[in-house]
Amino acid sequence: MSDAIPYIPDHVAIIMDGNGRWASQRGLPRFEGHRRGVDALRRTITAAEELGIRFLTVYSFSSENWRRPVAEIAELMGLLRRFIRNDLADLHARNVRIRVIGVDDGLSADIVALLDEAEKLTSSNTGLTFVVAFNYGSRREIADAVRSLAADVATGRLQPSAITEDMIAGRLSTSGIPDPDLIIRTSGEQRLSNFLLWQASYSELVFSPVLWPDFGRDALLEAIDAYRVRDRRFGGLSAAIGRSR
């Protein structure tokens, strides 16, 4: 049963940061931090469902993460494989729809197939939309959208003067997904790191000190409480969200 409360954002996006520091503080290998991060992701998906959030986007693997050690990348890919194989049926049964944003470049065929399977299996679900930003970089996403429009201009299907912001947004990988109301970054770091740069134009940003493996419902509610007292003007008049939970 949902315990949804007023002023819950429709779309929450999370930069899941701090796995390595969490492990280092405990004298554990980095992989253990990533493994515990998957547990935090499961808790957060459940909390989002219970709170009535409609869209949850997570920055799972960035295009810059390829610079990490080869062994760590292999561990992260293994975790993704296990997450999909172990959790997909349960998420589908819970009416969760999965969307994947990012590119296939550099991904193994089995990873691409698993991501495709997750999207296709859950495509008709009507509950929480869980958006996985995997092998994703916002600058690449915007460049791809511009190239797509440029191709239409080159063939005469589109006049440059007719290009609008909505057209660009429609060519992004997030087409059909509302812009995030709230973006949370864990671990205390305060930057977007090439995540949803176009979509974040009017998002509220919350930088949580909690390391990602410790994140869950309570930390999510703290971030939402901070969001709810913001004065969202969208460049215009005041649109205060709320004051108390």
Secondary structure per residue as TSV (DSSP state, phi and psi in degrees):
chain	resnum	aa	ss	phi	psi
A	1	M	-	360.0	135.4
A	2	S	-	-75.8	140.6
A	3	D	-	-114.7	41.7
A	4	A	-	-55.3	141.3
A	5	I	-	-123.4	161.8
A	6	P	T	-61.7	154.7
A	7	Y	T	65.2	28.1
A	8	I	-	-78.3	131.0
A	9	P	-	-64.8	144.6
A	10	D	S	-66.7	-40.4
A	11	H	E	-130.7	118.6
A	12	V	E	-113.7	130.6
A	13	A	E	-117.7	141.5
A	14	I	E	-130.8	129.1
A	15	I	E	-93.2	106.8
A	16	M	-	-83.7	100.5
A	17	D	-	-125.4	145.8
A	18	G	-	115.0	5.3
A	19	N	H	-60.1	-46.2
A	20	G	H	-64.1	-43.1
A	21	R	H	-66.1	-37.8
A	22	W	H	-58.6	-45.4
A	23	A	H	-67.9	-42.6
A	24	S	H	-61.5	-40.7
A	25	Q	H	-63.1	-20.9
A	26	R	T	-108.4	7.3
A	27	G	T	68.0	28.6
A	28	L	-	-109.6	157.6
A	29	P	-	-65.4	152.9
A	30	R	H	-55.5	-35.6
A	31	F	H	-57.1	-35.7
A	32	E	H	-65.2	-34.5
A	33	G	H	-63.7	-42.1
A	34	H	H	-65.1	-40.1
A	35	R	H	-63.6	-43.9
A	36	R	H	-67.8	-27.0
A	37	G	H	-63.8	-33.5
A	38	V	H	-64.7	-39.1
A	39	D	H	-61.0	-41.0
A	40	A	H	-64.0	-37.0
A	41	L	H	-63.8	-43.3
A	42	R	H	-60.2	-44.3
A	43	R	H	-61.0	-40.3
A	44	T	H	-71.6	-38.7
A	45	I	H	-60.7	-45.7
A	46	T	H	-61.1	-44.3
A	47	A	H	-63.2	-41.3
A	48	A	H	-61.2	-42.0
A	49	E	H	-60.8	-48.1
A	50	E	H	-64.8	-33.3
A	51	L	H	-84.7	-10.5
A	52	G	T	89.0	16.4
A	53	I	-	-67.8	135.1
A	54	R	S	-90.9	-31.9
A	55	F	E	-132.7	130.4
A	56	L	E	-127.0	117.8
A	57	T	E	-112.6	133.1
A	58	V	E	-124.4	140.5
A	59	Y	E	-86.6	95.0
A	60	S	E	-86.4	-43.7
A	61	F	E	-154.2	118.6
A	62	S	E	-90.4	161.6
A	63	S	G	-64.5	-22.4
A	64	E	G	-81.3	-15.8
A	65	N	G	-67.3	-13.6
A	66	W	G	-64.1	-14.7
A	67	R	G	-78.7	-7.9
A	68	R	S	-73.2	165.0
A	69	P	-	-55.7	145.1
A	70	V	H	-56.2	-41.2
A	71	A	H	-64.1	-38.6
A	72	E	H	-68.9	-38.8
A	73	I	H	-61.8	-42.3
A	74	A	H	-61.5	-39.4
A	75	E	H	-64.0	-42.1
A	76	L	H	-65.3	-40.7
A	77	M	H	-64.9	-38.3
A	78	G	H	-63.9	-39.1
A	79	L	H	-64.0	-40.3
A	80	L	H	-61.6	-46.0
A	81	R	H	-56.7	-47.4
A	82	R	H	-67.1	-38.1
A	83	F	H	-61.3	-47.2
A	84	I	H	-65.4	-46.1
A	85	R	H	-65.2	-35.3
A	86	N	H	-87.8	-29.1
A	87	D	H	-111.5	-16.8
A	88	L	H	-59.8	-46.4
A	89	A	H	-61.2	-40.7
A	90	D	H	-66.8	-44.2
A	91	L	H	-62.7	-39.6
A	92	H	H	-63.1	-42.7
A	93	A	H	-63.9	-27.7
A	94	R	T	-87.3	7.5
A	95	N	T	71.3	23.2
A	96	V	-	-82.5	133.2
A	97	R	E	-98.8	133.8
A	98	I	E	-107.5	129.2
A	99	R	E	-120.3	141.5
A	100	V	E	-118.1	128.4
A	101	I	E	-118.7	143.0
A	102	G	S	137.2	-170.5
A	103	V	-	-120.9	160.9
A	104	D	-	-86.7	-10.2
A	105	D	T	-52.9	125.7
A	106	G	T	85.5	-10.1
A	107	L	-	-83.7	145.2
A	108	S	-	-70.8	157.2
A	109	A	H	-60.8	-35.8
A	110	D	H	-71.4	-33.3
A	111	I	H	-65.5	-46.5
A	112	V	H	-58.6	-42.6
A	113	A	H	-64.8	-40.7
A	114	L	H	-65.1	-42.6
A	115	L	H	-64.6	-42.0
A	116	D	H	-61.8	-42.3
A	117	E	H	-60.5	-43.9
A	118	A	H	-61.3	-42.1
A	119	E	H	-67.1	-46.9
A	120	K	H	-66.6	-43.3
A	121	L	H	-60.8	-38.1
A	122	T	H	-101.9	8.4
A	123	S	T	-61.5	-25.7
A	124	S	T	-96.8	0.3
A	125	N	-	-70.2	151.6
A	126	T	-	-121.7	7.0
A	127	G	S	-87.8	-142.5
A	128	L	-	-55.5	132.6
A	129	T	E	-93.6	115.2
A	130	F	E	-101.5	110.1
A	131	V	E	-100.7	121.4
A	132	V	E	-104.5	112.8
A	133	A	E	-87.2	101.9
A	134	F	E	-125.8	128.8
A	135	N	E	54.0	47.0
A	136	Y	E	-113.6	140.0
A	137	G	-	-145.4	129.9
A	138	S	H	-67.5	-37.2
A	139	R	H	-63.8	-41.5
A	140	R	H	-62.3	-42.4
A	141	E	H	-59.1	-45.3
A	142	I	H	-67.4	-42.0
A	143	A	H	-61.7	-41.2
A	144	D	H	-62.6	-40.1
A	145	A	H	-63.9	-42.1
A	146	V	H	-66.2	-40.9
A	147	R	H	-62.0	-38.3
A	148	S	H	-63.0	-43.1
A	149	L	H	-68.3	-38.3
A	150	A	H	-62.4	-36.8
A	151	A	H	-63.4	-38.6
A	152	D	H	-66.7	-36.5
A	153	V	H	-66.1	-42.6
A	154	A	H	-63.1	-31.8
A	155	T	T	-91.5	0.6
A	156	G	T	84.3	4.7
A	157	R	S	-77.5	-14.3
A	158	L	S	-146.4	136.5
A	159	Q	-	-90.2	137.7
A	160	P	G	-53.0	-37.4
A	161	S	G	-68.7	-14.5
A	162	A	G	-89.7	-7.3
A	163	I	-	-70.4	129.2
A	164	T	-	-121.0	168.1
A	165	E	H	-60.7	-38.9
A	166	D	H	-63.0	-36.0
A	167	M	H	-64.4	-43.4
A	168	I	H	-62.2	-46.4
A	169	A	H	-59.7	-34.8
A	170	G	H	-70.2	-17.8
A	171	R	H	-97.3	-3.3
A	172	L	S	-76.3	160.7
A	173	S	T	-68.5	-15.0
A	174	T	T	-93.3	12.1
A	175	S	T	-52.3	131.2
A	176	G	T	90.4	-7.5
A	177	I	S	-107.2	129.1
A	178	P	-	-64.9	151.5
A	179	D	-	-59.5	147.3
A	180	P	-	-65.7	135.4
A	181	D	S	-75.5	-37.0
A	182	L	E	-136.1	128.6
A	183	I	E	-115.1	125.2
A	184	I	E	-110.6	132.4
A	185	R	E	-118.3	127.6
A	186	T	-	-89.1	169.9
A	187	S	T	80.9	1.7
A	188	G	T	89.2	-10.0
A	189	E	-	-68.3	146.7
A	190	Q	-	-126.7	71.3
A	191	R	-	-157.4	162.5
A	192	L	-	-92.8	-19.8
A	193	S	-	51.3	49.4
A	194	N	S	64.7	35.7
A	195	F	S	-115.6	117.5
A	196	L	S	50.1	46.8
A	197	L	T	-64.5	-41.5
A	198	W	T	-68.3	-45.7
A	199	Q	T	-71.5	-20.0
A	200	A	T	-88.0	10.7
A	201	S	T	-50.7	-41.9
A	202	Y	T	-124.7	22.6
A	203	S	-	-73.1	147.7
A	204	E	E	-84.3	136.6
A	205	L	E	-109.2	131.4
A	206	V	E	-127.2	125.7
A	207	F	E	-107.5	104.6
A	208	S	-	-87.8	137.7
A	209	P	-	-74.8	-10.6
A	210	V	S	-69.1	129.9
A	211	L	-	-71.4	143.6
A	212	W	G	-53.7	-41.8
A	213	P	G	-61.1	-18.7
A	214	D	G	-95.9	0.2
A	215	F	-	-75.9	150.1
A	216	G	S	-175.5	-156.5
A	217	R	H	-57.4	-46.3
A	218	D	H	-62.8	-44.1
A	219	A	H	-67.3	-36.3
A	220	L	H	-63.6	-43.7
A	221	L	H	-64.5	-36.4
A	222	E	H	-61.7	-42.8
A	223	A	H	-65.6	-40.1
A	224	I	H	-66.8	-37.8
A	225	D	H	-59.8	-40.3
A	226	A	H	-66.0	-39.5
A	227	Y	H	-62.5	-40.5
A	228	R	H	-70.5	-17.8
A	229	V	T	-101.0	5.5
A	230	R	S	-74.7	153.5
A	231	D	B	-103.1	95.2
A	232	R	-	-87.4	107.0
A	233	R	-	-101.8	-17.4
A	234	F	T	50.5	35.8
A	235	G	T	81.9	1.9
A	236	G	S	-128.6	-135.4
A	237	L	S	-75.9	165.3
A	238	S	-	-60.5	138.6
A	239	A	-	-138.6	60.0
A	240	A	B	-57.2	141.2
A	241	I	-	-85.7	-52.7
A	242	G	-	178.9	176.0
A	243	R	S	-126.9	-22.1
A	244	S	-	-149.0	153.6
A	245	R	-	-96.5	360.0
